[in-house]
Amino acid sequence: MIWENGLWRDETLQKYLAENRKGWKYEVIRIVANCPVFLHEHLSRLFKGAEKNQSKNSISQKELKAGLLDLIKQEELSHGNIRIQ
């Protein structure tokens, strides 16, 4: 499942990465007991990296956090990883 600009896409990560730009910044967030571990730190690094590359963010950290929490709930993800790019 891919969440892009606030919309869900039923697509695999491999297919999505193959069709999109290379060199994007990304973070992998660990999920333990339905909770993202060190979420604030991951999002801060991701947004700082985007600023350094002079990339325009189409979403705020608050919106991204809400989307991640929605994904965890929707997919009933109690343990695992989520990649954000």
C-alpha positions in Angstrom: 0.0 0.0 0.0 1.4 3.4 -1.0 0.2 6.7 0.5 1.0 9.6 -1.9 0.0 13.2 -1.3 -2.8 12.2 0.9 -4.2 9.4 -1.3 -3.9 5.7 -1.0 -2.6 3.6 -3.9 -2.8 -0.2 -4.0 0.7 -0.7 -5.3 3.9 -2.4 -4.3 6.9 -0.5 -3.1 9.1 -2.0 -5.8 6.8 -1.0 -8.6 6.4 2.5 -7.1 10.1 3.1 -6.7 10.8 1.9 -10.3 8.3 4.4 -11.7 9.5 7.4 -9.7 12.5 9.6 -9.3 15.7 8.2 -7.8 17.7 10.1 -5.1 14.7 11.0 -2.9 15.4 11.3 0.8 13.7 8.7 2.9 13.3 7.4 6.4 12.3 3.9 7.7 10.1 4.0 10.8 9.9 1.0 13.0 6.4 0.2 14.4 6.3 -1.5 17.8 2.9 -2.3 19.5 1.0 -0.2 17.0 3.2 2.9 17.7 5.9 4.5 15.5 9.2 4.6 17.3 11.1 7.9 17.3 8.6 9.4 14.9 9.5 13.1 15.7 13.2 12.4 15.0 12.5 10.6 11.7 10.2 13.4 10.5 12.6 16.1 11.5 15.5 14.4 9.6 13.3 13.9 6.6 12.1 17.5 6.4 15.6 18.9 7.1 17.0 16.8 4.3 14.3 18.1 1.9 15.2 21.7 2.9 18.9 21.1 2.2 17.9 19.8 -1.3 15.7 22.9 -1.7 12.7 20.5 -2.2 9.3 21.9 -1.8 7.2 19.9 0.7 3.6 19.3 -0.4 2.7 18.2 3.1 3.4 19.3 6.6 4.9 17.2 9.4 1.5 17.3 11.1 -0.3 15.9 8.0 2.4 13.3 7.5 2.1 12.1 11.1 -1.7 11.9 10.8 -1.3 9.9 7.6 1.1 7.5 9.2 -1.1 6.9 12.2 -4.0 6.3 9.8 -1.9 3.8 7.9 -1.0 1.9 11.0 -4.6 1.8 12.1 -6.0 0.9 8.7 -3.4 -1.9 8.1 -3.6 -3.1 11.7 0.2 -2.9 11.8 1.3 -3.9 15.2 5.0 -4.5 14.3 7.0 -3.8 11.2 8.5 -0.9 9.2 7.1 1.9 7.1 9.3 3.7 4.5 8.6 7.4 3.9 10.2 9.2 1.0 
